[in-house]
């Protein structure tokens, strides 16, 4: 692997492309048969990972995003976490990643549970914000793990260098 391909830029490009696909129906529109076919394929593809309920999805110019508000928050939150990783999160080391994942899931769990119990009415705002919180903070676990895997595969001189604590 060439040295100019750094793991950060690769995951940033892939995550940006994924987020672009999430909003692509709004960009493409539905004015012709080709764009309608593309949008149908996009919804079918993302339908494998999200329920896509219209009432629980964000819209741009009357075009529903390819995933619900919570999934949109997770994906765009992860992108925001990547963009801020080197500025804010670089020196943070998560000692107990499974516990950390549970803790950052609490806002989503509360939003779902309180809505189910009738105590709080979940809405687009709470779904999006709980997804954003999870997406941004999950960067602290996912990116260092990805970086270590990348180095193990492609950079012989960095093999064995530990970026995340083994559990």
Backbone torsions as a table, in degrees:
resi	resn	phi	psi	omega
1	UNK	NA	128.9	179.3
2	UNK	-61.2	147.7	-177.6
3	UNK	-66.2	-24.3	-178.0
4	UNK	-72.4	-14.1	176.2
5	UNK	-91.0	101.4	-179.5
6	UNK	-95.2	148.1	-177.0
7	UNK	-59.5	-35.9	-179.0
8	UNK	-61.9	-47.5	-177.0
9	UNK	-67.6	-35.3	178.7
10	UNK	-64.7	-49.1	179.9
11	UNK	-68.0	-32.5	176.9
12	UNK	-65.1	-43.2	178.7
13	UNK	-65.5	-44.7	-179.5
14	UNK	-65.3	-41.3	178.8
15	UNK	-67.7	-39.4	177.2
16	UNK	-63.4	-41.6	178.1
17	UNK	-62.9	-41.8	178.4
18	UNK	-61.1	-45.8	-179.8
19	UNK	-66.3	-34.9	176.0
20	UNK	-64.2	-38.9	176.7
21	UNK	-64.3	-32.9	179.2
22	UNK	-62.7	-39.2	-178.2
23	UNK	-97.4	2.3	-173.7
24	UNK	-58.0	-35.4	177.9
25	UNK	-59.3	-33.6	177.8
26	UNK	-71.5	-32.2	179.5
27	UNK	-75.6	-44.9	-176.4
28	UNK	-74.1	-36.6	-176.0
29	UNK	77.3	-171.1	179.6
30	UNK	-139.1	37.7	-173.0
31	UNK	-82.8	-13.5	-179.7
32	UNK	-142.9	167.2	-177.4
33	UNK	-61.0	-33.2	179.9
34	UNK	-66.8	-45.8	179.4
35	UNK	-67.1	-35.3	176.8
36	UNK	-64.9	-40.8	177.9
37	UNK	-64.9	-43.0	178.1
38	UNK	-60.6	-47.6	-179.1
39	UNK	-61.8	-42.2	177.8
40	UNK	-60.7	-41.7	177.9
41	UNK	-64.6	-39.8	178.8
42	UNK	-63.1	-46.6	179.5
43	UNK	-64.6	-37.8	178.2
44	UNK	-64.9	-44.1	179.4
45	UNK	-60.9	-52.2	-178.6
46	UNK	-73.7	-17.2	175.8
47	UNK	-64.6	-16.0	177.6
48	UNK	-75.1	-20.9	-177.4
49	UNK	-119.0	-4.2	-175.9
50	UNK	-148.5	148.9	179.8
51	UNK	-72.3	-27.5	175.7
52	UNK	59.8	30.3	177.6
53	UNK	-60.5	132.2	-176.7
54	UNK	-59.3	-42.3	-177.3
55	UNK	-70.6	-16.2	-179.4
56	UNK	-109.6	14.9	-177.5
57	UNK	-116.2	150.1	174.6
58	UNK	-80.4	151.3	179.9
59	UNK	-128.0	144.9	172.1
60	UNK	-123.2	118.8	-178.0
61	UNK	49.2	50.8	179.1
62	UNK	64.2	13.1	175.8
63	UNK	-107.6	119.0	179.1
64	UNK	-69.5	138.3	174.0
65	UNK	-67.3	162.6	-174.6
66	UNK	-74.3	-9.8	176.8
67	UNK	-135.2	166.8	-178.9
68	UNK	-70.8	175.7	-177.4
69	UNK	-63.2	-41.2	-178.6
70	UNK	-67.0	-44.3	177.5
71	UNK	-64.3	-40.0	176.6
72	UNK	-59.2	-43.4	178.0
73	UNK	-61.3	-41.5	179.5
74	UNK	-63.6	-48.6	-176.4
75	UNK	-66.9	-47.2	-179.8
76	UNK	-72.0	-29.3	174.2
77	UNK	-65.8	-41.3	177.3
78	UNK	-62.7	-41.3	176.6
79	UNK	-61.2	-44.3	177.9
80	UNK	-63.2	-39.3	177.4
81	UNK	-63.1	-41.0	176.8
82	UNK	-63.0	-43.3	-178.8
83	UNK	-64.2	-30.9	-178.7
84	UNK	-99.6	-0.2	-174.7
85	UNK	-56.3	-50.9	-176.0
86	UNK	-70.2	-22.4	-179.7
87	UNK	-87.2	-40.7	-170.8
88	UNK	-111.5	-45.3	-167.9
89	UNK	-97.9	-4.4	-168.9
90	UNK	-54.9	-40.7	-174.3
91	UNK	-97.4	12.3	179.2
92	UNK	-90.1	129.7	178.7
93	UNK	-118.4	120.6	-179.4
94	UNK	-88.3	116.1	-175.9
95	UNK	-78.2	-37.5	-179.0
96	UNK	-123.3	85.6	-172.7
97	UNK	-62.5	-36.8	-179.6
98	UNK	-66.2	-44.0	176.7
99	UNK	-62.4	-42.3	178.8
100	UNK	-60.6	-44.2	178.3
101	UNK	-61.4	-38.7	177.1
102	UNK	-64.1	-45.2	-177.8
103	UNK	-61.9	-43.7	-178.8
104	UNK	-75.2	-10.6	174.7
105	UNK	-84.5	-14.7	-174.7
106	UNK	-55.8	-44.4	178.1
107	UNK	-58.3	-38.8	178.1
108	UNK	-69.3	-42.7	179.7
109	UNK	-61.7	-43.7	178.3
110	UNK	-63.7	-44.6	-179.9
111	UNK	-59.2	-45.2	-179.7
112	UNK	-69.2	-47.4	-175.9
113	UNK	-65.3	-46.8	-178.9
114	UNK	-66.1	-32.9	175.3
115	UNK	-67.4	-44.3	179.9
116	UNK	-62.4	-38.5	-179.8
117	UNK	-79.8	-7.8	179.2
118	UNK	81.3	11.6	-178.9
119	UNK	-82.8	-33.9	-175.9
120	UNK	-140.8	140.0	178.6
121	UNK	-95.3	109.8	178.7
122	UNK	-65.8	141.2	-179.8
123	UNK	-140.6	-179.2	-177.9
124	UNK	-58.2	-38.9	-179.2
125	UNK	-63.8	-50.6	-177.1
126	UNK	-67.4	-35.0	177.2
127	UNK	-65.5	-45.2	-178.8
128	UNK	-66.0	-45.7	-177.9
129	UNK	-65.4	-43.1	179.3
130	UNK	-64.7	-35.9	175.3
131	UNK	-66.7	-42.0	178.1
132	UNK	-60.2	-44.7	179.7
133	UNK	-58.7	-48.3	179.7
134	UNK	-63.8	-45.6	-178.0
135	UNK	-61.7	-46.6	-179.1
136	UNK	-63.1	-49.7	-175.0
137	UNK	-75.1	-23.8	177.4
138	UNK	-66.5	-19.4	176.1
139	UNK	-57.8	-32.4	-178.4
140	UNK	-64.1	-23.1	178.6
141	UNK	-101.9	-46.6	-172.5
142	UNK	-69.2	-47.0	-175.3
143	UNK	-64.2	-48.9	178.6
144	UNK	-60.5	-35.7	177.8
145	UNK	-66.2	-44.5	177.0
146	UNK	-61.2	-44.0	-178.9
147	UNK	-62.3	-41.3	178.5
148	UNK	-65.1	-44.0	179.1
149	UNK	-62.5	-42.2	178.5
150	UNK	-59.3	-47.5	-179.4
151	UNK	-65.4	-38.2	178.2
152	UNK	-63.2	-35.7	-177.8
153	UNK	-80.8	-40.9	-166.9
154	UNK	-116.0	-15.9	-175.5
155	UNK	-120.7	96.7	-176.4
156	UNK	-58.3	-37.8	-177.2
157	UNK	-71.7	-14.9	179.4
158	UNK	-105.1	1.1	-179.7
159	UNK	-61.9	137.3	180.0
160	UNK	89.9	-14.6	177.5
161	UNK	-72.8	123.6	-174.3
162	UNK	-92.4	124.8	178.0
163	UNK	-102.3	-28.6	179.9
164	UNK	-123.0	148.8	-179.5
165	UNK	-73.4	133.0	177.8
166	UNK	-74.4	141.9	-179.4
167	UNK	-105.7	NA	NA
